[in-house]
Each structure stands twice: as structure tokens, then as C-alpha cells.
Amino acid sequence: MNKIKVGILGATGMVGQRFIQLLDGHPWFEITELAASERSAGKNYEDSVGDRWKLETVIPEKVRRLPVKECRPGLDCRIVFSALDADVAGPVEEEFARAGYAVSSNSRNHRMDADVPLLVPEVNEGHLDVIEKQKKKHGNNGFIVTNPNCSTIGLVLGIAPLHQKFTIKKIMVTTMQALSGAGYPGVASLDILDNVIPFIGGEEAKMESETLKILGSLKNGAFVFADMKVSASCNRVHVKDGHMECVSVAFEKKPAPGDIISAWESFNPLKQYSLPFSPPAPIVVMKNEKRPQPRFDREIGKGMTCSVGRLRECPVLDYKFVLLSHNTIRGAAGAAILNAELLNVKGLL
Ligand SMILES: NC(=O)c1ccc[n+]([C@@H]2O[C@H](COP(=O)([O-])OP(=O)(O)OC[C@H]3O[C@@H](n4cnc5c(N)ncnc54)[C@H](OP(=O)(O)O)[C@@H]3O)[C@@H](O)[C@H]2O)c1
């Protein structure tokens, strides 16, 4: 089978590096193009990224010598994965979509656009129907699909099976977010060692709005947001990878704890498609009351599984629990790859 050619915009950054690592040996996709800012362009990838490569695996052989180009259409690929800095991602992604590329983006710029799916394949596959609008607008096969913010995606995976069965009305969530979520060089060591920073710019608003779009519906070509209230408090903690979240929820009609567990354990909507990046279980329920923990549990399902635990009664809302998801895999590069795999099996590429 001929592989689909893919490019990576922002290939030198934290998320760009994850794309390169995760796409190595992908059965359907092959990296043919790498692009970043003009600071990085004009050299081969290995020389360009230099000691900014921060993953524990080496740069894949096939990618080392690929030239880094500037982020302009003309790249030889069908899909571009965007890991661009949000300061530049908006217009660059639009330019690629207008030029006929499928853009699978991590950046926040187009997530809330009226004709752009904010996709979590297990949750809102039906939102892909809105892509037709973009294709019509561009007069070609170009479009943008986005994945949510890294803390939103864990939350949505944890609550979607419960919302689908029992209707959630209120969510209170407090995050403990990993350092890699801030990109490189990120937070200065003297600010975060022995410390917790109770502010991540824009993060709370993203969790509160993106969740409603993802859990909402698409009616007559327009998004109808979910009818629930979300309150988020976001903190940066001294952990390398893996966002933890303490979640309290109130339901329209309170289910029994066993119903919640079975809703989580039976949740596997993508099973029919056999997508390479779809984990055996999108949600794993941990029985040990000291789990999940970032260091031990973030790699479950190759970083694509959300683990939940400590389900108990909440004296204020109905129930509370803890969840964990890998922020640069399930929350970024892995999410965008899974989105592209779904696009492929749905014939949208
Ligand atoms: N880290 C996470 O956990 C995470 C999770 C979800 C979403 N995101 C989002 O994903 C995106 C990338 O995040 P990151 O953490 O990988 O950031 P990062 O490490 O700072 O990397 C940013 C990338 O954007 C490129 N870039 C910057 N200015 C550019 C310009 N003017 N033209 C072209 N390319 C330019 C950089 O290229 P140079 O190296 O050449 O400067 C680099 O490749 C952001 O929008 C972020 O919000 C991140």
C-alpha cells in the first residue's frame, strides 16, 4: 500500500518532535516534509533541531537528513500536522487549507471556528460533517480539523461516557499540568522547582469553552453547545509529562457508582475502525486508590489512554474522581494523528 504523504509544521518544537517520534513506522502515513520558522529553515532536520531535541528516543533515521523548509504551501504532502506556535498558526493553517491541504492542528487558533471540527474521535465523530462547508468555501479538498487543548482532552474523555448516559449539568475541575505543556524552554527551573504555579494563561477559558463545543451537537450545519456549566482551575506542577485533573460532576439524575464504572469500562466507540493510534481502551479504571499517577500511568495505551480513579461521592456535586492523560501524546501529537486516521477511514482525505 502506498503511504499517505504528511508534513509537519512546527517540526522543531516540543509537539513537532512528538509527531516525528510517533509517526516513525506509521502503517498509513509517511513524513515527507518538515517545516518551521525561517530561523530553522535551510538546514537538515538534525542540524536544525540540534540540542533542542528533548525526547528520550533518537531522531528517526528517515527524518535526520530531511530539509527543514519554511511554512508555505508547495510542500509535497496531502496532510499537514500543525504544531505551530499559536502566534503564527492561524493564518498559516488557513493558507494551507485554502491551497487544498488537509490540516490537522494542535493550535488553539481555529478550534472554536464555526466550520471547524474540534475533534475527539471517540466522542464527536459526527462533527466531521461540517468539513464539507470548508471544502466548498475553498473550492478544493482543503480543510482544517483541530484537536482540543491538552487539559480539555483528558477531561472530555473522562466525562463523555458519563454525559452520554446520564447527562452532566455541572463540572468543577482542578488541573495539575506537566511542564512539557508549556513548550520549550517553558517555565524557568527556579520558578517551578519546589513549587506550584496557580496560573496558566488562557487555559481555564479554553477548558470551559472547548468542552461545550465537543460535547455539543451539529444541527443543520451549526454547532449547538452542550447545556452544562464548567468551572476550571489550572495549575502548573513539577512533573515532566502527564496532566492530572481532579473532577467533580453533577448529573441531571444521579446514577449509582457501579453505573459510572461500567459506562467508563464499556466505552470503546472506535473499535470498529481498527485505527493504528486508537488504544485498546480509551479509558482505564484504576482500582488502587493511589492511582493514577503521572510517572507510572501516562504511557498506558502508548500514551493514548486516559486513566481514571478514586471515584467517590462528592458532598457538593454528585461524584468526584481523578483522571490522567499524556499531554503531548493524547493531548497533542497523538490526538492529531488519531484525527487524521479517522479522516482517512471516513474517506475525507
Ligand atoms: N506542549 C503541549 O503539551 C501542547 C499540547 C497541546 C497543544 N499545544 C499547542 O501546540 C503548538 C506547539 O506547541 P509546542 O509546545 O510544541 O511549542 P514550541 O516548542 O514552542 O514549538 C513551536 C514551533 O513553532 C515554530 N514557529 C514559531 N514561530 C514561527 C514562525 N514565525 N513561523 C513558522 N514557525 C514558527 C517553531 O519553529 P522554530 O523552532 O524554528 O522557532 C517551533 O517549531 C502550540 O500552539 C501549543 O499551544 C501544545
The ligand as an SDF file (V2000), in Angstrom:
LIG
                    3D

 48 52  0  0  0  0  0  0  0  0999 V2000
    3.1310   21.1570   24.5580 N   0  0  0  0  0  0  0  0  0  0  0  0
    1.9020   20.6570   24.6980 C   0  0  0  0  0  0  0  0  0  0  0  0
    1.6420   19.7900   25.5710 O   0  0  0  0  0  0  0  0  0  0  0  0
    0.7850   21.1060   23.8060 C   0  0  0  0  0  0  0  0  0  0  0  0
   -0.4230   20.4460   23.9000 C   0  0  0  0  0  0  0  0  0  0  0  0
   -1.4780   20.8100   23.0730 C   0  0  0  0  0  0  0  0  0  0  0  0
   -1.3150   21.8280   22.1750 C   0  0  0  0  0  0  0  0  0  0  0  0
   -0.1300   22.5060   22.0960 N   0  0  0  0  0  0  0  0  0  0  0  0
   -0.0260   23.5690   21.0800 C   0  0  0  0  0  0  0  0  0  0  0  0
    0.8170   23.0920   20.0180 O   0  0  0  0  0  0  0  0  0  0  0  0
    1.5780   24.1730   19.4830 C   0  0  0  0  0  0  0  0  0  0  0  0
    3.0610   23.8710   19.6060 C   0  0  0  0  0  0  0  0  0  0  0  0
    3.4010   23.7550   20.9840 O   0  0  0  0  0  0  0  0  0  0  0  0
    4.8890   23.4100   21.4590 P   0  0  0  0  0  0  0  0  0  0  0  0
    4.7950   23.1540   22.9000 O   0  0  0  0  0  0  0  0  0  0  0  0
    5.4620   22.3790   20.5520 O   0  0  0  0  0  0  0  0  0  0  0  0
    5.6530   24.8150   21.1570 O   0  0  0  0  0  0  0  0  0  0  0  0
    7.1910   25.0830   20.8790 P   0  0  0  0  0  0  0  0  0  0  0  0
    8.0430   24.0160   21.4640 O   0  0  0  0  0  0  0  0  0  0  0  0
    7.4340   26.4910   21.2940 O   0  0  0  0  0  0  0  0  0  0  0  0
    7.3290   24.9880   19.2510 O   0  0  0  0  0  0  0  0  0  0  0  0
    6.7780   25.9640   18.3870 C   0  0  0  0  0  0  0  0  0  0  0  0
    7.0460   25.6300   16.9280 C   0  0  0  0  0  0  0  0  0  0  0  0
    6.5050   26.7140   16.1300 O   0  0  0  0  0  0  0  0  0  0  0  0
    7.5360   27.1550   15.2170 C   0  0  0  0  0  0  0  0  0  0  0  0
    7.3980   28.6020   14.9560 N   0  0  0  0  0  0  0  0  0  0  0  0
    7.4750   29.6340   15.8320 C   0  0  0  0  0  0  0  0  0  0  0  0
    7.3600   30.8270   15.1800 N   0  0  0  0  0  0  0  0  0  0  0  0
    7.2120   30.5130   13.8620 C   0  0  0  0  0  0  0  0  0  0  0  0
    7.0500   31.2860   12.6870 C   0  0  0  0  0  0  0  0  0  0  0  0
    7.0340   32.6440   12.7240 N   0  0  0  0  0  0  0  0  0  0  0  0
    6.9070   30.6540   11.5090 N   0  0  0  0  0  0  0  0  0  0  0  0
    6.9360   29.2960   11.4310 C   0  0  0  0  0  0  0  0  0  0  0  0
    7.1090   28.5060   12.5150 N   0  0  0  0  0  0  0  0  0  0  0  0
    7.2330   29.1060   13.7160 C   0  0  0  0  0  0  0  0  0  0  0  0
    8.8410   26.8880   15.9440 C   0  0  0  0  0  0  0  0  0  0  0  0
    9.8880   26.8580   14.9940 O   0  0  0  0  0  0  0  0  0  0  0  0
   11.3880   27.3460   15.3680 P   0  0  0  0  0  0  0  0  0  0  0  0
   12.0000   26.2180   16.1610 O   0  0  0  0  0  0  0  0  0  0  0  0
   12.0100   27.4990   14.0310 O   0  0  0  0  0  0  0  0  0  0  0  0
   11.2770   28.6100   16.1520 O   0  0  0  0  0  0  0  0  0  0  0  0
    8.5450   25.5260   16.5680 C   0  0  0  0  0  0  0  0  0  0  0  0
    8.7370   24.5210   15.6060 O   0  0  0  0  0  0  0  0  0  0  0  0
    1.1630   25.4420   20.2560 C   0  0  0  0  0  0  0  0  0  0  0  0
    0.1730   26.1070   19.5310 O   0  0  0  0  0  0  0  0  0  0  0  0
    0.6310   24.8680   21.5590 C   0  0  0  0  0  0  0  0  0  0  0  0
   -0.3000   25.7260   22.1640 O   0  0  0  0  0  0  0  0  0  0  0  0
    0.9280   22.1570   22.8750 C   0  0  0  0  0  0  0  0  0  0  0  0
  1  2  1  0
  2  3  2  0
  2  4  1  0
  4  5  1  0
  4 48  2  0
  5  6  2  0
  6  7  1  0
  7  8  2  0
  8  9  1  0
  8 48  1  0
  9 10  1  0
  9 46  1  0
 10 11  1  0
 11 12  1  0
 11 44  1  0
 12 13  1  0
 13 14  1  0
 14 15  2  0
 14 16  1  0
 14 17  1  0
 17 18  1  0
 18 19  2  0
 18 20  1  0
 18 21  1  0
 21 22  1  0
 22 23  1  0
 23 24  1  0
 23 42  1  0
 24 25  1  0
 25 26  1  0
 25 36  1  0
 26 27  1  0
 26 35  1  0
 27 28  2  0
 28 29  1  0
 29 30  1  0
 29 35  2  0
 30 31  1  0
 30 32  2  0
 32 33  1  0
 33 34  2  0
 34 35  1  0
 36 37  1  0
 36 42  1  0
 37 38  1  0
 38 39  2  0
 38 40  1  0
 38 41  1  0
 42 43  1  0
 44 45  1  0
 44 46  1  0
 46 47  1  0
M  CHG  2   8   1  16  -1
M  END
$$$$
